[in-house]
Amino acid sequence: MADERARHFRRLRRLRRSARRWSVLAGGLGGAAAVLTPYAGLGLPDAAWAGAAGSAIALAAWRWIDLRALAAVPAPPALDPAEAAARSRARLVAAVERLPVGPGVLAKVRRVRSRLALRGTTAAEAWARLDRAALTLAGMAGRLTGLAEPAVREATAADRSLRDLAERVASVERALRLAPAEARGSLAEAHGTLVAQLDAGVSAYERLVVAAAGYVAEDARPTTEHPAAARLTEATDLLHGVAAALAELRTAGLPLRTP
């Protein structure tokens, strides 16, 4: 969204330039009509000069009226710098997302930024494991259909929950470093509980990804030989048979004729 204050002043500048331009044009046409009409007497060209001068004067007057009306409207308040930065960032993200590779690039940037935010904390390793598992599951998402769709939805919800838990672990750990000695015991106990929950959740997510890979493998494995392999085997046997027949004909001394 554009800055409303900047848009207001741009409209004001455009109206002012337009009013000045039409005022100059009206003055020029009016002066020409005032000089040329008495010079050659009244005629058809004088009507054209007078009509053009009158139209320019009317347009100039309307532009000045619009300018005064817009100038009387209070300008919108200036944007907060944080809000202006957020809007600029949103416009940049929207522009990148319209590119063919934009969504993938943005997702990678967000993952790297989140990982850097957790660097130096206990949650960093669990976050990296969760990230690898999530990328693996995303690569199989198109094949997890049918009975596996509820598991994919559950994995998506679990991914959001575990990432939120990792951020909580990092926040508590940072606060633990600043906490006084008398408050450090209870905070350390809560931090340990959160770390255990995070580790257990990430391990369960990894097991889900392994189970999803097994589902994809079993779903793609046929009970008999693959049709492509069967067709290749038949073609190979046919070529072997033709080669053997040609060898027998050559051994018998019969002429080979091309059909």
C-alpha positions in Angstrom: 0.0 0.0 0.0 1.4 3.4 -1.0 1.9 6.1 1.6 -1.3 8.1 1.8 0.6 11.3 2.8 3.0 11.0 -0.2 0.0 10.3 -2.5 -1.8 13.4 -1.2 1.1 15.7 -1.9 1.7 14.2 -5.3 -1.9 14.9 -6.3 -1.5 18.5 -4.9 1.7 19.0 -7.1 0.0 17.6 -10.2 -3.0 19.9 -9.7 -0.8 22.9 -9.2 1.2 22.2 -12.3 -2.0 21.7 -14.3 -3.5 24.9 -13.1 -0.4 26.9 -14.0 -0.2 25.3 -17.4 -3.9 26.1 -18.2 -3.5 29.6 -16.9 -0.5 30.3 -19.2 -2.4 28.8 -22.1 -5.6 30.8 -21.3 -3.5 34.0 -21.1 -1.8 33.3 -24.4 -5.0 32.5 -26.2 -6.9 35.4 -24.6 -4.2 37.9 -25.6 -4.1 36.5 -29.2 -7.9 36.8 -29.4 -7.8 40.4 -28.0 -5.2 41.5 -30.5 -6.3 39.6 -33.7 -10.0 40.3 -33.4 -9.8 44.1 -33.8 -6.9 43.8 -36.3 -8.8 42.0 -39.1 -12.4 42.4 -38.0 -14.8 39.8 -36.8 -14.8 36.6 -38.8 -14.8 32.8 -38.5 -11.2 32.6 -37.3 -11.9 35.1 -34.6 -14.7 32.8 -33.3 -12.2 30.0 -33.1 -9.7 32.2 -31.2 -12.4 33.4 -28.8 -13.8 29.8 -28.2 -10.3 28.4 -27.5 -9.5 31.3 -25.1 -12.8 30.8 -23.3 -12.3 27.1 -22.9 -8.8 27.5 -21.6 -9.9 30.2 -19.1 -12.7 27.9 -17.9 -10.4 24.9 -17.5 -7.8 27.0 -15.7 -10.5 28.3 -13.3 -11.7 24.7 -12.6 -8.1 23.6 -11.9 -7.6 26.4 -9.4 -10.9 25.5 -7.7 -9.8 21.8 -7.5 -6.4 22.8 -6.2 -7.9 25.0 -3.4 -10.3 22.3 -2.4 -7.5 19.7 -2.2 -5.3 22.1 -0.3 -8.0 22.7 2.2 -8.1 18.9 3.1 -5.7 18.1 5.9 -2.8 16.0 4.9 -2.8 12.4 6.2 -0.4 11.8 9.2 3.1 10.6 8.5 3.7 6.9 8.7 5.6 5.4 11.6 9.1 4.3 10.3 8.4 0.7 11.5 5.1 0.6 9.6 6.7 2.1 6.5 9.5 -0.5 6.7 6.9 -3.3 7.1 4.9 -2.1 4.1 8.1 -1.9 2.0 9.1 -5.4 3.0 5.6 -6.7 2.2 5.8 -5.1 -1.3 9.2 -6.7 -1.8 8.0 -10.1 -0.7 5.0 -9.9 -3.0 7.2 -9.0 -5.9 9.5 -11.9 -5.2 6.6 -14.3 -4.8 5.4 -13.5 -8.3 8.6 -14.9 -9.8 8.7 -18.6 -10.8 11.3 -19.5 -8.1 10.1 -16.8 -5.7 8.3 -19.0 -3.1 11.2 -21.5 -2.8 13.7 -18.7 -2.3 11.6 -17.0 0.3 11.1 -20.3 2.2 14.8 -20.9 2.2 15.5 -17.4 3.4 13.0 -17.7 6.2 14.5 -21.1 7.3 18.0 -19.6 7.4 16.8 -16.5 9.3 15.0 -18.7 11.9 18.0 -20.9 12.3 20.3 -17.9 12.8 17.9 -16.6 15.4 18.3 -19.8 17.5 22.1 -20.0 17.0 23.9 -20.7 20.3 20.9 -22.1 22.1 19.9 -25.7 22.9 17.0 -25.5 20.4 19.3 -24.9 17.5 20.1 -28.6 17.0 16.5 -29.7 17.3 15.4 -27.0 14.9 18.0 -28.2 12.3 16.7 -31.8 12.7 13.1 -30.6 12.3 14.1 -28.6 9.3 15.7 -31.6 7.6 12.7 -33.8 8.3 10.2 -31.2 7.1 12.1 -30.8 3.8 12.1 -34.5 3.3 8.4 -34.8 4.0 7.7 -31.8 1.6 9.5 -33.7 -1.1 7.1 -36.6 -0.7 3.9 -34.6 -0.1 2.7 -35.0 -3.6 2.7 -38.8 -3.3 1.1 -39.0 0.1 -2.5 -39.2 -1.0 -5.5 -41.3 -0.1 -5.1 -42.8 3.4 -1.9 -40.8 4.0 -3.6 -37.3 3.7 -4.6 -37.1 7.4 -1.0 -37.9 8.4 0.2 -35.0 6.2 -2.2 -32.6 7.8 -1.2 -33.8 11.3 2.5 -33.3 10.3 1.9 -29.8 9.2 0.2 -28.9 12.5 3.0 -30.6 14.4 5.6 -28.7 12.5 4.1 -25.4 13.5 3.8 -26.5 17.1 7.3 -27.7 17.3 8.8 -24.6 15.8 6.9 -22.5 18.3 8.2 -24.7 21.1 11.7 -24.3 19.8 11.3 -20.5 20.0 10.0 -20.8 23.5 13.0 -22.9 24.5 15.4 -20.3 23.1 13.6 -17.5 24.9 13.6 -19.2 28.2 17.3 -20.1 27.7 18.2 -16.5 27.1 16.2 -15.4 30.1 18.0 -18.0 32.2 21.3 -16.4 31.5 20.1 -13.1 32.9 18.1 -14.5 35.8 19.4 -13.9 39.4 20.6 -16.9 41.4 17.4 -17.3 43.5 15.2 -17.6 40.4 17.5 -19.7 38.3 16.5 -23.0 39.8 12.8 -23.0 38.8 13.6 -21.5 35.4 16.2 -24.1 34.7 13.8 -26.8 35.6 11.2 -25.4 33.2 13.8 -25.1 30.6 14.8 -28.7 31.0 11.1 -29.8 30.6 10.7 -27.8 27.5 13.9 -29.2 26.0 12.7 -32.7 26.7 9.4 -32.0 25.1 11.1 -30.5 22.0 13.4 -33.5 21.6 10.6 -36.0 22.0 8.5 -34.1 19.5 11.2 -33.9 16.9 12.0 -37.6 17.3 8.3 -38.4 16.8 8.3 -36.2 13.7 11.3 -37.9 12.3 9.6 -41.3 12.8 6.6 -40.0 11.0 8.8 -39.0 8.0 10.3 -42.5 8.0 6.9 -44.0 8.0 5.8 -41.7 5.1 8.8 -42.9 3.1 7.8 -46.5 3.7 4.3 -45.7 2.6 5.6 -44.1 -0.6 8.0 -47.1 -1.3 5.3 -49.7 -0.7 2.7 -47.8 -2.7 5.0 -47.6 -5.7 6.2 -51.2 -5.5 4.1 -53.6 -7.8 3.4 -57.1 -6.8 4.8 -58.4 -10.1 7.5 -57.3 -12.4 7.4 -53.7 -13.5 5.7 -53.3 -16.9 8.6 -51.3 -18.3 11.1 -54.0 -17.3 8.8 -56.7 -18.8 8.6 -54.9 -22.1 12.4 -54.5 -22.2 12.8 -58.2 -21.5 10.5 -59.1 -24.4 12.3 -56.8 -26.7 15.6 -58.3 -25.7 14.4 -61.8 -26.3 13.0 -60.8 -29.7 16.4 -59.3 -30.7 18.2 -62.5 -29.5 15.8 -64.6 -31.6 16.3 -62.5 -34.7 20.1 -62.6 -34.3 20.0 -66.4 -33.9 17.9 -66.9 -37.0 20.3 -64.7 -39.0 23.2 -66.7 -37.8 21.6 -70.0 -38.8 20.8 -68.7 -42.3 24.4 -67.5 -42.7 25.7 -70.9 -41.6 23.4 -72.7 -44.1 24.7 -70.6 -46.9 21.3 -69.2 -47.9 21.3 -65.7 -49.4 19.9 -63.0 -47.1 17.2 -61.0 -48.7 16.0 -57.7 -47.6 12.3 -57.5 -47.5 
